[in-house]
Amino acid sequence: MSVLDQESIFTSMLQDGPLATGVEPPVSHPFSAETREWVRMIAGNPLLKTKYRAVRNQIFNFLDIDHFDGIFDLIHRPEARRVCAARAHALLGNMFGIKGNGAEIRRYIKEYTRTADDVINSLRSKVLAPYASHIEMTNEIEATNDPVDLLLIIFNERFHKKARFEAKRKLQLFTLAGSIDQRERETEIEQKFSSFLEFLNDHVWSPTLKIGDLKISYLYSRHDGEDFKCTNVRVISQEEAEQLRPQSGEKLTLIKRRSFGSGSAATPIYVTIRNKPPAAKVLKLLRKNEKNPAVAVDDELGLMAVLNSTADVKRFMKHLTQSAARANSLMTLEDISDTLTGGRYASTATGSSGKTPMLKFFSRLGGMRVEFIIHTNSSYLNYIYQRDVSHEEYEIKRIFDTGVAEFLFPKDIYHLNMDEIRQHQIKWCRKRIEED
């Protein structure tokens, strides 16, 4: 189900739904033609009526009021608003399982609102970078970090439609950020991530090297003119790379490699740890049309590795399970998908290409479940550069194809055609990959 569907769990955000942000706040003019039309829209739909009542009751409980007139009292009486905010913060602290006093709860709340801002700013700086000025947040909304103030802005007719929508959006993203943080505290993900790094340093990587000792190498590759797939690759030294000037259809890619094993049997390996920041996890919840991080975010801990050959890949997997045993933990491999030697990757993720070659699995060890993505040099270069396969293209497609771009920046507010922007961004991405 799309995040834009009327059955979406984010119905309150939809601009074609029952709680759309209009030109005027929803309760400022209860007898207007717009309000009468709204009543007719939800009157014949029991689900919409139920969702509306649920949101209305949640607003009343959060603000400690009995009717919408109480909202205007809070808007115009700062002292009453301060009392309301103190109570609301305690409610949020209990909902998200935050231990501590009022100052500690406020610190978490500020972190959640910062994450909400990061979601929008991350899109402005990457996928929607050429349109950053179009989707820039209203200054007053970006500067507001109290959920009570954001909620009251939605009903304040002094604020423009765009600002009121952005206040509602920030509240929704704030709630998702809080759910993610609660999940991370409950699962102790930060401690597990630290333990995972310790496991790698103590048992997996070569004991003769210091932690962080990386050898700089380059992948010198040639690519097909049709789809920019890697046709040939060899590893060269930094000195050789400095003498080269790649021509059209060639790439020079830096990799900083560790090694596993010891002595003459040491095998080079490029490794990058995959630890999603909170903003990326919020976006994943939106793409999955899900509010529960335990269901949607299953790759909190991850590692991507690149080796010279499939033989080295097999050697690394054997070394990995043996290393876990040396660390007094059995390692089991789950959900294995291997397309390094042929076949198509059966991804269910919107925007992902079935032509992506990789070895993917989850490993369970030491109380952790870690996602591993393993590449050879050529498959890694395809992951970066190949048309319809490259991760940069995938990042663009999944934001648009899942409806998240339209969801966060609806056309009637931001006046952007997301279908045209999608095509423009993919062309821009390909031009930068193939011509730079």
C-alpha positions, -999 to +999 in steps of 0.1 A: +000+000+000+013+034-010+019+061+016-004+082-006-033+057-006-065+067+013-060+035+034-025+047+044-017+048+081-006+084+075-041+096+063-039+128+084-010+140+062-027+136+028-038+168+010-066+149-006-077+133+027-101+143+055-075+162+074-059+182+046-044+216+053-066+242+037-064+279+030-079+285+065-074+265+097-100+236+100-120+251+128-117+289+122-149+291+101-172+262+111-201+273+089-181+280+057-187+263+024-153+246+027-163+231+061-197+219+048-179+202+018-156+185+043-185+172+063-201+158+032-168+141+023-164+121+055-201+115+062-204+084+040-171+069+050-171+051+084-133+046+083-126+083+077-150+092+105-133+068+129-098+082+119-110+118+124-124+110+158-092+093+168-071+123+158-095+148+174-095+129+207-058+126+207-055+164+202-080+171+230-061+147+254-027+161+245-038+197+250-061+188+280-091+205+265-127+194+258-135+213+226-118+232+198-125+266+215-099+256+240-072+257+213-078+294+207-075+300+244-040+284+244-030+303+213-038+337+229-027+329+265+011+323+268+008+313+305-018+287+298+003+274+269+033+270+292+013+249+317-001+228+288+034+222+274+048+210+308+019+185+311+023+175+274+060+168+278+053+144+307+028+126+285+053+123+257+080+111+281+058+083+293+047+074+258+083+071+245+096+054+277+119+083+286+134+080+321+143+113+338+131+147+349+115+175+328+149+187+315+158+153+303+125+148+285+129+182+269+163+172+256+148+141+239+120+162+225+145+186+210+164+157+195+132+143+179+123+177+164+159+180+151+156+146+134+123+158+119+142+188+104+170+165+093+146+144+072+136+174+051+171+189+050+187+156+039+163+155+009+172+192+002+209+184+002+207+152-019+178+138-038+161+171-043+191+194-042+183+214-074+150+222-058+163+231-024+148+266-025+114+253-035+111+230-005+128+251+021+110+251+054+093+282+067+117+299+092+092+299+121+085+262+117+122+252+116+128+273+147+099+257+167+109+227+187+079+223+211+052+199+200+025+220+216+035+251+197+036+231+165+001+217+171-013+251+179+002+265+147-020+241+127-050+259+140-036+295+140-050+315+111-021+340+113+000+313+097+000+306+060-012+273+046+024+262+038+036+269+074+006+251+089+012+221+067+049+221+077+040+222+113+018+192+109+045+174+089+071+181+116+048+167+142+044+135+122+081+131+116+087+140+153+065+111+164+083+086+140+117+099+154+105+092+189+094+057+181+127+050+165+146+063+195+125+042+218+131+011+198+169+018+198+169+022+236+149-009+241+171-030+218+203-013+230+214-008+194+242+017+203+258-008+226+254-036+201+270-015+173+300-009+196+302-046+204+300-054+167+330-032+159+349-047+188+342-082+174+355-072+140+387-056+154+394-084+179+385-115+158+380-108+121+406-083+108+443-092+106+459-091+140+492-077+125+476-044+116+466-016+139+430-006+141+423+019+113+454+009+093+440+010+058+459+005+025+450+029-002+442+013-036+423+021-067+399+002-090+408+011-126+377+000-146+362+001-181+325+003-187+301-007-214+287+022-235+251+009-234+245+005-197+278+015-181+283-020-167+318-029-156+335-049-184+370-050-169+387-040-136+421-043-120+435-031-087+463-005-089+484+013-064+481+050-055+513+057-074+499+041-106+466+060-102+484+093-100+499+087-135+465+078-151+440+101-168+408+081-172+391+084-207+355+083-216+340+050-203+367+046-177+366+051-139+392+053-112+376+044-078+394+048-045+391+020-020+408+018+014+413-018+023+419-038+055+428-075+054+418-107+072+440-137+078+477-132+085+511-133+068+512-142+031+476-156+034+462-121+043+433-112+020+425-075+012+390-063+018+373-030+016+347-025+043+321+002+051+299+000+082+262+006+075+247+024+104+216+043+094+211+078+110+177+085+126+165+106+096+172+077+072+152+054+094+123+079+095+123+080+057+123+042+056+092+041+078+075+064+053+086+044+023+072+012+040+040+030+051+047+018+086+049+034+120+065+005+139+103+005+136+105-031+147+086-041+116+101-018+089+137-012+100+154-046+100+189-035+089+200-013+118+234-030+119+251-037+087+284-041+068+292-039+032+324-056+020+342-057-013+367-084-023+388-092-054+370-124-064+342-149-056+369-172-042+379-144-017+342-140-009+339-177+001+371-174+021+357-144+040+325-161+049+343-191+062+367-168+082+337-149+095+319-179+110+352-192+124+359-158+140+325-159+157+333-193+172+366-179+185+345-152+201+324-179+219+293-174+197+277-196+171+270-176+139+240-185+118+234-171+083+198-162+075+179-149+044+208-156+021+205-142-014+234-148-038+235-133-074+273-128-076+277-157-101+245-150-120+207-147-117+186-118-106+182-103-072+146-108-061+142-075-042+108-064-030+119-028-023+103-002-046+128+013-070+153-015-066+167-033-097+166-071-101+199-068-120+219-059-088+246-086-083+255-092-046+257-117-018+233-106+009+225-123+042+218-116+079+241-131+105+230-137+141+258-137+167+264-125+202+228-113+206+230-092+174+214-096+140+237-080+114+231-074+077+260-083+054+262-072+017+292-087-001+306-076-035+334-084-058+352-055-074+332-056-105+298-060-088+307-031-065+315-009-094+281-018-109+265-010-076+280+025-079+279+032-117+257+009-138+224+023-152+193+011-134+215-006-108+235+022-091+227+029-056+225+067-063+197+060-089+180+037-064+179+064-038+162+088-062+137+062-075+126+049-041+118+084-028+096+092-058+082+057-066+070+051-030+052+084-030+073+099-002+083+129-023+047+138-030+037+130+005+063+154+021+060+181-006+024+180-019+018+197-053-009+221-041+015+236-016+050+234-032+038+235-069+063+208-080+056+181-106+073+151-090+071+129-121+091+155-141+115+160-113+121+122-110+131+120-147+153+151-144+171+138-113+178+105-128+193+121-160+213+145-138+226+115-118+236+095-149+253+126-164+274+131-133+283+094-130+293+089-166+309+122-175+327+132-143 
